[in-house]
Amino acid sequence: MNHRAFTLGLVCLATLATLASLAPAGASAQGLRASGAASGTGGTGLSSRALPPVTVPDARTGADRSGIRQADYIVAVVNTAPITNNEVQTRVARVEQQLAAQGGERPSRDVVAREVLERVINEKIQVQMANESGIKVDDIAVSQAEQSVARQNNVSLEEMHRRLAIDGISKDRFREELRNQLLVQRLRERDVEARVRVSDLDVDQYLREQQSASDPAKVELNLGHILVLVPENASPEVVEQRLLRAQQAADKVRAGDDFGQVAREFSDAAEGASGGLLGLRPADRYPELFVRSTQQTPVGGIVGPVRSPAGFHVLKVVEKTNAAAPTVAVQSHARHILLRANPQLTETAAAARLADYRRRILAGQADFATLARENSQDGSSKQGGDLGWASPGRYVPEFEEALNALKPGEISEPIITRFGVHLIQLLERREAKLTQREQRDMVRDVVREKKLDEAYATWAQEARARAYVEYRDPPQ
């Protein structure tokens, strides 16, 4: 539930956004966000991307307020929407402030202005697409985003608005920028995220790449082992006989027979009598032959027979961990009530209904699980809204931020996500060792994030290509 802010192509008037493409070599910006859409986890608030981080101006800084303001003019038209010079220059000034704060070599103002203009054009295109698609953002969603920005910057709403006003940005203007970003976020979720899929092969490929690049001492393996001994100086006939026995064992486990039972039947190794497991240990404590043979094998895979001076080995990869796959995480057990917005129920109305549920629960007049069973529009409703134990990376940012702020037993205020409006209760937390499946799910989130970045870039390029954009020369 946590990773995950991403850099939108929007340059919010209220942000000191870092334009990575303008930064000197060596600078970078990254974001991480997972999604359950690929894994079929359903509409429980599972992950999607968040709004980009918004930096509130420092109280000691502000825009140049010399009082001199150039006459405004149109620099570009996007479909039918004009972009003015003042609009671009305001954003250019903010970007230059951020680049100056970073230090180092800076691009020229002309380069910054061209890049900002292109970003404003892309923003206009995407906001227009969202509006034409009928996507709406209620005021309550904007207020939730506004509060989130204040929390990110460790200031109150009042202090944030005060600083923005000093910088020449009114509250209404800031909220409109947030609304536009939410519009585009919802458009992207609808048009892009649902199309991105991550296969087991993608996960395996990522793990192999990480493993080959990581320190072998950090890779841990638990192997199942069957050994068919070959006597020293054995004749070719005996070697062939031993090989056939090892192959028979390998065929059995590949066919689905229990590995432990096959090991007890066929293995000549000491651990064979107890099922053949060698235990989780650093890879450099295994024979090099075992590590090399299983390096490209996913968890659950079978290798062999492979030959060593001792005989023939059949190996099963029972566990495999490395730096790319965390082994321990703080998990949360939560439940929720989900109301989905529709033409008859706005987000505002849904939030008001959930706020009433919260009041009744806290007053002892209603039971959370009962209300969930009777009202929640989610697959978890039959279980009283119980979502089970979840590791970091499962939920969308808004849901996770609210969940992380709760103590066991507490109930959140209504929270808006792409799936609807939620009322969340944290039941308990624990630190747990992740199963192989949970580790792979977290890696899947990382791989999905990479694919989303590529998909977003392609989507934005296609949207830009379909739009009518006319550049205007400044007046002479």
N, C-alpha and C positions, 0 to 999 in steps of 0.2 A: 503494500500500500504506500510506499512512499515515493520511489524515484520519480521524478518526472515533471519538470517544467520544460517547455520547449520554446524555441525562438520563432514566433510568428513572423510572417513577412510584413506585419503591420508595425509602423513606428508610432506608438501612442504619443500624443502631444505631451502627456504627463510623465513620460519615461525618460530616463537617461540611458536609452537602449544602446548596447554595444553592437555596432555593425561589424560583424566579424570579417566581412569581405573588404572592409576598408582598413582594417587593422594591419599594422606592419607584420612582416613574416614572423611566424612563431606564436602569434596570438591565436587564441582559439575560443570557440564558444560551443558548449555542448548541452544537450538535454537528454533526459531519459524518461520514458514513460511506457508502461506496459499496458497490455490489453488482453482481456479475457475473451474478446470476440473470436479469436482464432481457436480457442480451446473449447468452445461450446459451453461456456460457463453460465450463459443466460443473462437475463436482465436484472442483476442484483446490484447494480452500481459498479460493474466491472470496468476495468480500466480503459481510459482513453486519454487523450492529451489535455494538458491544462493550459490556462492562459499563460503567456510569457510572464516572467518576473517583472514587476513594475517597481522602479526605484523612485521614491519621492525625493524631490530636491532637498538638499541640506538647508537647514534654516539660515546658514550663513551665506548661501549663494543665491543667485537669481539672475534672470535674464538682463541684458543690457536695456536699461530704461532711460536712455538719454533724452527721450522725448521726441527724437527725430524719427519719423515714419515715412518711408517712401510711398509714393502713389502706387496702388496695387494694380495688377494686370494679370491676365490669364496666360499661363505658360503651357497648358495642355488641356485637351478635352478628351474625356474617357466616355465613349458612347455619347451621352448627352450631358454629362456632369463636368463642369469646369474645375480645374485645379489652378489656384492663384499663386502668384509669386510669394506673397506673404505667408501662405500656408506652408510652402516649401522652405522658405528661409527660417521660419520659426523652428522647424524640425532640424534644419541644418545647424542652427545655433546650439540646439540641445546635443546633437551628436558631437559637435566640436568640443563642447564642455566635457563630455564623457571621454573623448579621445585625449584631451589635455590632461584629465585626471589620471589616465593610464600612463602617461609619459611616453617617451620614445619618439621615433620618427612618425610624423603625421602626414596624411595625404593632403593635397592642396584643396582649397575650398571648392574649386570647380569640380574636382573628382567627387567630393562629398555631396555636392549639390546634385550631380547627375545620378548618383546612387540613391539618394533620398527621393528624388523625383520618380525614379523607377519603382521604388517601394510604395510611394503614394499611389502611383498608377495601379499597381497590383492590388493595393488595398481597396481602391475605388471599384475595381472590376469585381472583386470577391464580395464586397458588401452589396453591390448591385445584384449579383447572382443570388445571394441569400434573400434579398428582398423580393426578387422576382419569383423565387421558389416558395414564397409564402412563409418563410421561417420568421418566427417572432421571438422576442426576448422580453419578458415581463420586467417591470421595474424591480420586483423582488429579487430577480436573478442579478440585476445590475448592482443592487444594494449588497447582495452577498459577495459579489466580486470586489466591490469597493471595500468592504470590511476585511476581506482576505488580503488586499493590498496593504491596508493599514497594519494588519498583523505581521505581514512579511517585513515591514519596515520598522516594527516595534514602536509605532506611534498610535495615538488615538485618532479617530475619524476627524475630530475637530482640529487637531494639530496638523494632520495631513492636509486638510482643506486650507488651513492658514498658510502652510508652506507653498502650496500650489498657487494660492492667490498672490503671494509675494512674487511668484515666478510668472504671473500674468495668466494663470489658467483658472478659470472659474469652475465652481462645482458642477454646473450643468455641462460645461464643455468636457470636463473629465469623465463624467458619467456617459456622455455620448460616445466618447472614445472607447470606453469599456463595453458599451452596448455593441458597437461595431465589431470589436474583437470577439465578443460572444457570438454574434451572428456568423462570423466567418468560422469560428470554432465549430459551431453546430453544422454548418455547411460541409466542412471538411470531414467531420465525423460521419455524416450521411454519405458523402460522395467518395471518400477515400478509404477510411478505416475499415469499412465492412468488406472491402475487396482484398485486403492484405491477409495472407495466410502464411503460417510458418509450419513446415512439415518436420517430421522427426529427422529426416535427412538433413534439413537446414540446421537443426540443433546439434546433430552429430558432427556436422562439418565445422561448426563454430567451436565445439569442444575440442575437436582434433587440432584446430588452428591454435587455440589457447594452450593446449597441452604441449604442442611442439615448441611453443614460444616460452613456456614457463619452466621454472626450476624443477627438475625431476623429483627433488626432495620434497616438493610441495604437493606432488601428486600422490594420492593414497589409493590403494587397491585392496579389494577383498576378492580372492580368487577361489573358486572351487577346483579341486585338483584330483585327477585320477592318474595313477602311475601304473603302467604295466612294465615290470622289470625285464631287462634283457641281460642274461648272464654274461659275464666277461668272457671273451673269446667264443661267443656262441656261433654255431654254424649258421649259414644262410637260411637253412630250413627252419631253425629255431627262431631266427630274427623275423622271418616271414610269418611264422605262427604267432609270435608276440604282437606283430603289427596288426594281424587280423583280429586279435582279441581287443586291442586298443580301438580299432575301427568299429568293432561291434559295440563297445561302450559308448563311443561318440555318436553312433547312429541312434542308440537308445535315447540318449538325452536330447538329441536334436528332434527326435520323434515325440518328445514331450514327457518321457519318463522322468520321475523324480531324480534329481542329480544325486542327492544323498543316498538314495537306495542303490543307484547304479554304482556309486563309489564304494559302498559296502560290499557289493557283489564282485567288482572287478579290480579295485585298486590294491596295489601292493605297498602303498605308502602308509606311514604310521597313522596319519589322520584319516585314512580311508574308513576305518571302523566307526568313526564318529561323523561320517557324512562328507568328508573331503574338504571342508572349509579351512582355509589357511588364515583367515582373520584380516581385518582392516589394518594396513600398515603402509608406511611410505614406500613408494615404488622402488627406491634404491635399496630396500631391504629384501627385494625379491631377486631371484636369478635373472640375469640380463635376458636370457632366452624367454622367460615368462613375460617380461615387460615388453620386449620387442614383438612378441607374437600377439599380444592383446592390445597393442597401442591403438589400432584402428577399429577395435571391436567395441560396440556399444554395450551398455549394461544389459545382461541377459543373454549375450551372445556366447557361442561355443567355438572354441579353437582346437584344432588337432585332428588326429594325432600329430604331435611334433616330436622329433627325435633329439635326445641328449645322450651323453655317455651312459646314463643310468638306464635308459629305456625310452618308452613312448609315453607322452603326456597328453591328456585331454584336459582343457582348461575352460572354466566358465567364469565370465566377468560378473560377479555378484554385486559389487559396489565399485564405483570409481568417482573420486572427488579430486578437484584441483582448484586453482585460484579463480577459475571462471565460474565455479559453482559453489556458493556459500553452503556451509554444512550446518550452521546454527542460525536461528532467527527468533526474534520476539514475535510470537503469534498472538492474534486477537480473536476472541470468541464473541461474536456480536449477533444481534437480531435487529430487524428493521421492519417498518411498515412503508410500503411504496404505493403512492398514488400517481398515476400517469396523467399528464395534462392532455386535454382534448378540447374540441370546440365547446363542450358543455361544462368543462372544468378547467379553468385557467390555472397557471402555476400559483398565482396569488391566492385563489380560492382553495387550492389544494393545501397550500402552506397554512392557511387559516384553519382548515379542518384538522390538520395534524397538530397544530398548536393547541387546539382544544383537546385532542386526544392526550397530549402531553400533560396539560393541566389536570385532566381527570385522573390520569395515572398517578401523578405526584400527590394528588389529594386523596388517593386511596379509593376513588370511585370507580375505577376500571382497571382491568388487567391487560398488560401489554400483549401477551400471547393471544388472549381472546380477541382483542381488537385487530391484531394481525390476521388471525384466521378469518375474521368476518369482513375485513376491509382491504387488506393488502393485495395489490394487483401484481403479485410476483410469485414465482414457483415455490418460494419458501413459505407461503402463507399457511399451507397445511401443517407445517412444523411450528406454527406460531411465530413465523418470521425468522426462525433460527438459521443463520448462515454458516454455522459450524466454525471450526478453527481455520484461520486464514493467515498466510505468511505475507510479508511485505511484497507489494507488487500486484495484489489481486484487484484492488478497488480503484475507481477513478479518483483523481486528485481531490475533488471537493468532498467526496464521501470519506476518503482517508484522512484528510485534514481534520474533519469533524470528529472522526473516530479516535484519532491520536490525541485529541484534546480532552477526551473523556477519561474519568476514573471508573473503575469497576462499579457497576450499578447505576451510573449516571445516564441520563437521556439527553440527546442533543436537541437543539432547536431544529425546525424543519430545514432540510438541506436540499438544494436543487442540483441535479446532475443531468446528464444527457438522457437518462432513463425516466426521469420524473422527479417527484419530491419525496424525500425520505425522512422518516423519524427513526433515529438510531439509538440503540441501547448497547453499551459495552457490558458484557457479562463478566469476562475475566481475561487475564493475559498470562502468558507463560513463555519461558525461553525453552525452545525445543530443538532437538536435533532433527534436521530435515531428512525426509525419506528421499530415495532416489527420484521418485516422481516429482516431489516438491522442488528438488534441486533443478530438475530438467524444466519444470514450469517457470522457474525464475530465469533460467538461461533463455527459455523461449521468449520471455518478455524482452530481454536484451536484443535478441535477434529480430524480433518484431519491430522494435524501435528503429533499428537500422533500416529495415525494409520500408517503414513508414516515412522516414526521411526521404528516401528515394522516390516513393510514391507521391509525396507531397510536392516535391520539386517538379516531377513530370506533370502533375495535375495543374500546378500554377502556370507552367509553361503553356499548356494546352488552353487554359482559360485566357491567358494573355494573347495567344494567337487568334482566338475567336473574337476578341473585342476590337472595337474601332477606337484607335488612339490617334489624335492629331496634336502635333507639337506646334506651339505658337512662338514666334520670335518676339522679343521684348519691343515695346514701342520705341521709335526713334525720336 
